[in-house]
C-alpha cells in the first residue's frame, strides 16, 4: 500500500493518505505537482508536498473563500482571482449573475491544465465561462502593472512558501488596495489556527494597516492539517452591521443556488473567533 505523507513542515506530526491511483506526478517550472485518487477523499491535488484540495471537502474552502467576499460587496461586477489554478474559486464566482468580468491570474499553467483534465468535479465548466479571462502570469506583477479596477479580489494561493510567498507581502496588499474600486473587498486564506498560528496574526496586521479594516473568520476543512482553517477579509469603503443580512441580499441578487457549506448564518457565525484564536 502506497501512502502520501503531509507533515506541513512539522517534525513530529503528519497526516497520511493512501494513494489508490496515481494520476500525475511531475514538476513544473514553479513547483512539484502530485495528483492522485483516494477511495475516501476522491482526487487529491498536492503542490510542493502540501494538500491543496480534495474532491470530498473542497466545497468548504472554496465557498468560504469566495462567498464571504462576494457577500460583503453584495453586488460585485468585476472580480480578480489570484491563483486558484484548480478552478474551484472561479466556479463559485461565476454563480453570480451580477458579475460581468472575471480576471484570473495563475502563475502555473500546468495546474490549470491538470484541473481541466482531471478536476472537472471541482472546476466544472468555469474556465469556459465567457466572462472569464485567464492569464498565466505572476499575480503580484499583474497587480502592480494593471490599470483595471475590481470590486472583489480573491487571493487563492498556497502557503507563504515557494511561488506563493510574495502574495503575503505588504507590497502585494498595497497593490490590491490600489486596484480595488472605492468600495471593494479582498479575501484570502491565512492557514491553520493551530499549526500556523502566527500566520493569521501577521496577515491581519499587514492588511489592517493598509485597508483600515480586516475581518478574520474560520471554517473547518477536514483535509487541511490543524483543525480550524482561517481566512481574512480586507474591507475598503464598506460598512456593515450584519453579515447575515448582507449575504442574504447578495445571494438573492446573484441567484446563487446549491451551496453546500456557506449560508448567511454560517458567514455570521464564522466571524466569531473562539478564545484560543483571539489570544493568538
C-alpha positions as CSV (number, residue, x, y, z in Angstrom):
1,X,0.0,0.0,0.0
2,X,1.5,3.4,-1.1
3,X,1.0,6.4,1.2
4,X,1.4,10.1,0.7
5,X,2.5,11.8,3.9
6,X,2.0,15.5,4.6
7,X,3.8,17.0,7.6
8,X,3.2,20.7,6.9
9,X,6.9,21.2,7.8
10,X,6.4,19.7,11.3
11,X,8.9,17.1,12.5
12,X,6.5,15.4,15.0
13,X,3.1,15.5,13.3
14,X,1.8,14.3,9.9
15,X,-1.3,13.0,8.1
16,X,-1.1,10.2,5.7
17,X,-3.4,9.4,2.7
18,X,-3.4,6.1,0.7
19,X,-2.6,6.6,-2.9
20,X,-5.1,4.3,-4.6
21,X,-4.3,5.5,-8.1
22,X,-1.6,7.9,-9.3
23,X,-2.9,10.3,-11.9
24,X,0.0,12.6,-12.4
25,X,3.4,13.2,-10.8
26,X,5.9,15.7,-12.0
27,X,7.5,19.1,-11.6
28,X,6.5,22.3,-13.4
29,X,8.7,25.4,-13.7
30,X,7.5,26.5,-10.3
31,X,6.6,23.6,-8.1
32,X,6.2,19.8,-7.6
33,X,2.7,18.6,-8.6
34,X,1.1,15.3,-7.5
35,X,-2.4,14.3,-8.3
36,X,-3.9,11.0,-7.1
37,X,-7.1,9.2,-6.2
38,X,-8.1,8.0,-2.7
39,X,-11.3,6.0,-2.2
40,X,-12.4,8.3,0.7
41,X,-11.2,11.7,-0.5
42,X,-11.6,11.3,-4.2
43,X,-9.0,13.1,-6.3
44,X,-6.3,14.9,-4.2
45,X,-4.1,17.7,-5.6
46,X,-0.8,18.2,-3.9
47,X,1.7,21.1,-4.6
48,X,5.1,21.0,-3.1
49,X,4.1,18.2,-0.7
50,X,1.1,20.1,0.7
51,X,-2.5,19.1,0.0
52,X,-4.3,21.9,-1.9
53,X,-7.7,20.4,-2.5
54,X,-9.7,17.2,-2.4
55,X,-12.9,16.3,-4.1
56,X,-14.7,15.4,-0.9
57,X,-14.2,18.7,1.0
58,X,-13.1,21.4,-1.5
59,X,-16.6,23.0,-1.3
60,X,-16.0,24.2,2.2
61,X,-12.8,26.1,1.4
62,X,-13.9,27.5,-2.0
63,X,-17.3,28.6,-0.8
64,X,-16.0,30.4,2.2
65,X,-13.1,32.0,0.3
66,X,-15.4,33.2,-2.5
67,X,-18.9,33.9,-1.0
68,X,-17.8,35.8,2.1
69,X,-16.0,38.4,-0.1
70,X,-18.8,38.4,-2.7
71,X,-21.4,38.9,0.1
72,X,-19.6,41.8,1.6
73,X,-19.7,43.7,-1.7
74,X,-23.3,42.5,-2.3
75,X,-23.4,43.4,-6.0
76,X,-19.9,42.8,-7.5
77,X,-19.5,43.3,-11.2
78,X,-15.7,42.8,-11.6
79,X,-13.7,40.1,-9.8
80,X,-10.0,39.3,-9.8
81,X,-8.8,35.9,-8.7
82,X,-5.1,35.5,-7.9
83,X,-4.0,31.8,-8.0
84,X,-6.8,29.2,-7.8
85,X,-5.5,27.0,-10.6
86,X,-7.8,24.2,-9.7
87,X,-10.7,26.4,-10.7
88,X,-12.8,25.8,-7.6
89,X,-12.9,29.5,-6.6
90,X,-13.7,30.5,-10.2
91,X,-16.6,28.0,-10.2
92,X,-18.1,29.8,-7.2
93,X,-17.7,33.3,-8.6
94,X,-19.4,32.6,-11.9
95,X,-22.6,31.7,-10.0
96,X,-23.2,35.5,-9.5
97,X,-25.3,36.9,-12.4
98,X,-24.2,40.4,-11.3
99,X,-20.6,39.7,-12.3
100,X,-19.7,41.0,-15.7
101,X,-15.9,40.4,-15.7
102,X,-13.6,37.9,-14.1
103,X,-9.8,38.0,-14.5
104,X,-7.9,35.0,-13.1
105,X,-4.2,35.2,-12.8
106,X,-2.4,31.9,-12.2
107,X,1.3,31.6,-12.3
108,X,1.4,27.9,-13.1
109,X,-0.4,26.9,-16.3
110,X,0.3,23.2,-15.6
111,X,-2.1,23.3,-12.7
112,X,-4.8,24.7,-14.8
113,X,-4.2,22.1,-17.5
114,X,-4.5,19.3,-14.9
115,X,-7.7,20.8,-13.5
116,X,-9.3,20.8,-16.9
117,X,-8.3,17.2,-17.5
118,X,-8.9,15.6,-14.1
119,X,-10.8,18.0,-11.7
120,X,-14.0,18.8,-13.6
121,X,-15.9,17.9,-10.4
122,X,-14.3,20.9,-8.8
123,X,-14.0,23.5,-11.6
124,X,-16.9,22.3,-13.8
125,X,-17.0,24.5,-16.9
126,X,-15.8,27.6,-15.2
127,X,-12.8,28.1,-17.4
128,X,-15.1,28.1,-20.4
129,X,-17.4,30.9,-19.0
130,X,-17.4,33.8,-21.4
131,X,-16.9,36.4,-18.6
132,X,-13.6,34.7,-17.6
133,X,-10.2,35.9,-18.8
134,X,-7.4,33.5,-17.8
135,X,-3.9,35.0,-17.6
136,X,-0.9,32.7,-16.9
137,X,1.5,35.1,-15.1
138,X,2.8,36.3,-11.8
139,X,-0.1,37.6,-9.6
140,X,2.0,40.3,-7.9
141,X,3.3,41.5,-11.3
142,X,-0.3,41.7,-12.6
143,X,-1.5,43.7,-9.6
144,X,1.4,46.1,-9.9
145,X,1.0,46.7,-13.6
146,X,-2.7,46.6,-14.3
147,X,-4.8,49.7,-15.0
148,X,-8.1,47.8,-14.3
149,X,-10.2,48.2,-11.2
150,X,-12.2,45.5,-9.4
151,X,-14.9,45.2,-6.8
152,X,-13.6,42.0,-5.3
153,X,-10.1,40.4,-5.3
154,X,-9.8,36.8,-4.1
155,X,-6.3,35.5,-3.3
156,X,-6.4,31.7,-3.6
157,X,-2.8,31.0,-3.0
158,X,-0.8,28.2,-1.3
159,X,1.1,28.8,1.9
160,X,3.7,31.5,2.1
161,X,6.4,29.3,0.6
162,X,7.7,28.9,-3.0
163,X,5.8,30.9,-5.7
164,X,3.1,31.9,-3.2
165,X,5.4,33.7,-0.8
166,X,5.2,37.1,-2.4
167,X,1.4,37.0,-2.2
168,X,1.7,37.5,1.6
169,X,3.7,40.7,1.4
170,X,2.7,44.2,2.4
171,X,3.7,45.4,-1.1
172,X,1.2,42.9,-2.6
173,X,-1.7,44.0,-0.3
174,X,-1.0,47.7,-1.1
175,X,-1.2,46.8,-4.8
176,X,-4.6,45.0,-4.2
177,X,-5.9,48.0,-2.3
178,X,-5.0,50.3,-5.2
179,X,-6.8,48.3,-7.8
180,X,-10.0,47.9,-5.8
181,X,-12.8,50.4,-6.5
182,X,-13.8,52.9,-3.8
183,X,-15.9,50.1,-2.3
184,X,-14.0,46.8,-2.5
185,X,-13.2,43.6,-0.7
186,X,-10.2,41.3,-0.7
187,X,-10.3,37.7,0.7
188,X,-7.5,35.2,1.3
189,X,-6.6,32.2,3.4
190,X,-4.3,32.6,6.4
191,X,-3.6,29.0,7.4
192,X,-4.3,26.7,10.3
193,X,-5.1,28.3,13.7
194,X,-3.1,25.6,15.4
195,X,-0.1,24.7,13.3
196,X,0.4,28.0,11.5
197,X,-0.8,30.1,14.5
198,X,1.3,33.2,13.7
199,X,0.1,33.5,10.1
200,X,-3.4,34.8,10.9
201,X,-2.0,37.4,13.3
202,X,0.7,38.7,10.9
203,X,-1.5,38.9,7.9
204,X,-4.2,40.7,9.8
205,X,-1.7,43.3,10.9
206,X,-0.5,43.9,7.3
207,X,-4.0,44.1,5.9
208,X,-5.4,46.3,8.6
209,X,-2.5,48.8,8.2
210,X,-3.4,49.1,4.5
211,X,-7.2,48.6,4.3
212,X,-8.1,50.1,7.7
213,X,-10.5,47.2,8.4
214,X,-9.9,43.5,8.5
215,X,-12.3,40.7,9.3
216,X,-11.0,37.3,10.3
217,X,-13.2,34.2,10.0
218,X,-12.8,30.4,10.4
219,X,-14.0,27.2,8.7
220,X,-13.2,23.5,9.3
221,X,-11.7,22.0,6.3
222,X,-11.1,18.3,7.2
223,X,-8.1,17.6,4.9
224,X,-6.2,20.7,5.9
225,X,-3.8,19.8,8.7
226,X,-4.6,21.5,12.0
227,X,-8.4,21.8,12.6
228,X,-10.0,25.2,12.0
229,X,-8.7,27.0,8.9
230,X,-8.5,30.8,8.9
231,X,-9.3,33.5,6.4
232,X,-9.4,37.2,6.3
233,X,-11.3,39.9,4.5
234,X,-9.8,43.3,3.8
235,X,-12.6,45.8,3.6
236,X,-12.4,49.1,1.7
237,X,-15.1,51.7,1.9
238,X,-17.8,49.4,3.1
239,X,-19.7,49.4,6.4
240,X,-21.7,46.5,7.6
241,X,-23.6,45.8,10.8
242,X,-25.0,42.4,9.8
243,X,-23.0,39.8,7.8
244,X,-26.0,37.5,7.6
245,X,-28.4,40.1,6.1
246,X,-25.8,41.3,3.7
247,X,-25.2,37.7,2.5
248,X,-28.9,37.1,2.0
249,X,-29.2,40.1,-0.3
250,X,-26.0,39.1,-2.2
251,X,-27.2,35.5,-2.7
252,X,-30.6,36.6,-4.0
253,X,-29.1,39.2,-6.4
254,X,-26.6,36.6,-7.5
255,X,-29.1,33.8,-8.0
256,X,-26.6,31.6,-6.2
257,X,-28.0,28.1,-5.5
258,X,-26.9,24.7,-4.4
259,X,-24.3,25.8,-1.9
260,X,-23.2,23.0,0.5
261,X,-21.5,24.9,3.3
262,X,-21.8,28.7,3.0
263,X,-25.0,30.3,4.2
264,X,-25.8,33.8,5.7
265,X,-25.9,32.3,9.2
266,X,-22.7,30.3,8.7
267,X,-20.9,33.5,7.5
268,X,-22.0,35.4,10.5
269,X,-21.0,32.6,12.9
270,X,-17.6,32.1,11.2
271,X,-16.6,35.7,12.2
272,X,-16.9,34.8,15.9
273,X,-13.5,33.5,17.0
274,X,-13.0,31.2,19.9
275,X,-10.9,32.5,22.8
276,X,-7.8,30.5,21.8
277,X,-7.8,32.1,18.4
278,X,-8.3,35.6,19.8
279,X,-5.4,35.1,22.2
280,X,-3.1,34.2,19.3
